[in-house]
Amino acid sequence: MIVTLIIVCEVGFWVLLAAGLAARYLLGKPRLGLALLLCEPLLEVLLLVVTAIDLRNGADPDWTHGLAALYIGYTVGHGHRTVQWLDGHAAHRLGGAPKPAGPPRHGMAWARHEGRVWLGTLLGAAVATALLLVAMWYVGDPDRTTSLQSWMHVAWRAATFHGLFALAHFVFPKKPPEGDGAKEERPARESAAGR
């Protein structure tokens, strides 16, 4: 049942996102669009409540409960950035706004961008861990919650690997293609002077 609900929440996330952006830019109703977009966190609350009820009713904690915690953590860590990115593109394609700037592709600006993305993964792992610890406390039987402990390790392994990937961008920043060096250096110097 939990896996089905995770799938429903994921589909619901994209349906609400599409409906919110369509209301905002196609129908010209920004308040309705915002209301639909603000309904998205309710999906995670629903998943959390159903998972807690499932555990309270005596279900043995298993991989589905761990997956639900990771899903909620991922949504908390990366959902806002995903919505913001899609909103920028919808505003451009449907609302006539200028094309949103993409992430940097070279140098330390790219490394800083990857570091910020990693912070989202770190937040997701922390949220998932907190939810799993609450679930373990809620069940109150350490023998039944070993599978939940293993999901904490999964969350932190993912955060560690992502952190190493982000760190590699700082240690080995990607160089711009030949001929783009002057273009890349100029904005970096200007932004440094602006600070």
N, C-alpha and C positions, 0 to 999 in steps of 0.2 A: 504494500500500500504506500509506503514512504517513497519508493522509487517512482511510482506513478505520480505521486504528488510533486516530486522534484521536476519531473517532465512537464507536468501541468504548469508549475510555476515558471519554468523556463519559457514555455510557449506563451504563457500569459504575459511574461515580461516583454517579449517581442511584439505581441498583439497590442498591449497598452502603449508601448513605445511608438508603434506605427500609427495607432489611432490618435495619440497625443500630438505627434508631428503633423499628421494630416489635418487635424482640427486647427492646429496653430497656423499652418501655412497654406493649406488648400481651401479651408472653409473660412479663414480669417477670424477665427475665434481663439485668441491667445489664452484667455482665461480658462476655457474648456480644455484646451490642450495642456495647460499647466496642471489642471485638476486631474486629468488622466495620467500625466507623468507622475504626479504625487501619489497616485494609487499604487505605484509599483512596489514601494516598501511594504505595503500591506500583504503582498504575496509572501514575502519572507516571514512576516509575523504569523501568517496562516500556517506556513510550513513549521515554524517553531512551535506553535500551539499544538498542532496535530502530532508532532513528534513527542512532545511532553505528555500528551494524553495517551499516546500509544505506550510509552514507558510506564506511565502511571497505572494503566490497565493490565500491567504484568507482562508486557512483551519483553522478551530477552533482548538486551541491547546488542545489535549486530552491525554489520557494515552499512546497512541502509541509514541508521541513525548517525553514524560517522560521516557518511556522504552528505547527509542533510546539513550537518554542521559546517562541512567544508564548502558546500554550495552557498550557504548564508554568508560565510566569511568572505568568499570570493566576491559575492555581490556587494558586500559592504566595502571591500577594498578597491574594486574596479568598476562597479556599476555606474557611479557618478561620472567617471571619465568617459565611459562608453556612451552614456546618454549625451554628454556634452559634445563629444565628437560627432555623433549622428545628428544632433541638433544643428551644429554648425554647417554640416553638409546639406541638411534639409533646408536651412535658411538660404543657402546659396542656390540650390537647385529649384526650390519651390517658391522662395520668397524674394529672390533677386538680390540677396546680400552678396558681398564680395566672397570669393572662394576662401575658405579658412586656410590659414597657413598650416602646413603639415609639420610633423616633428623634424628637428634638425637631423641631418643625415651624416654629418662628419664632425670630427674634432671633439673638443670638450663639451660643446653644447649638446651633442648627441649623447655623450656619457652622462651629463646631468639629467637629460630626459630619461634615460634608462634607469638612473638612480631613483627618480621620482616614481616611475612605474614600479620599481622594486618596493618602494615604501608602501604602495597599495597592496602588494603581495604580503608584506610584513604585517600590515594591518589585518588582512584577511586571515593570516595564520593565528594572530592574537585573538581575533573574534572567534574563530573556530575552536581554539583551545579553551577559551572562556566558556563557550557553550558546552563543550565536551566535559569540562570539569563540573559545571552545574548539573549536567545529565548524570554524571557519576555520583555526585552528592545526592541527587534526587532519587536514584535507584537505591543507593545505600548499601550495596553488596559488592565488595571488591572482586569477588569471584565471577560475577556476572558482567563486569564492565571492562574486562581486559581488551575486548575488541575496540572499545572507545579509546583506550589508551593508545592503541596502535595507530588510530587515525590522527592523534596528536603528533605522532612521529612523522606521519605522511605530510601533514601540514608544514612542519618545520623543515623537513627534507626539501620540500618544494621551495620554501622561502630561502633556504640555504643555497640551493642550486641557482635559483634566480638571482640571489645576491652575488654569487660568484660570477655569473654572466654579466651582471651590471658592473661589477668591479673590473672585469676584463676590459670593459669599454674605457675605464679611467686609465688603466695601465697601458693598454694598446689602443689609443683612440684611432678611429678610422680616418685615414687621410682622404682629402677630396681628390677627385680625378684631376689629371693634369689640366691646367688652364683654369680651374675653378678656385685655385688657392687664394688669389687676390680677392675674389668675391666672398670667400668664407672668412678671411681675416678681417676685412673691413667692418662688417657688422659686429664682430666680436670686440674689436677695438672701440667702436662707437658705443657699444653697450657698457663696456668697462669704463669709458670716460663718463657716461651718463650716471654711473653709480657714484 
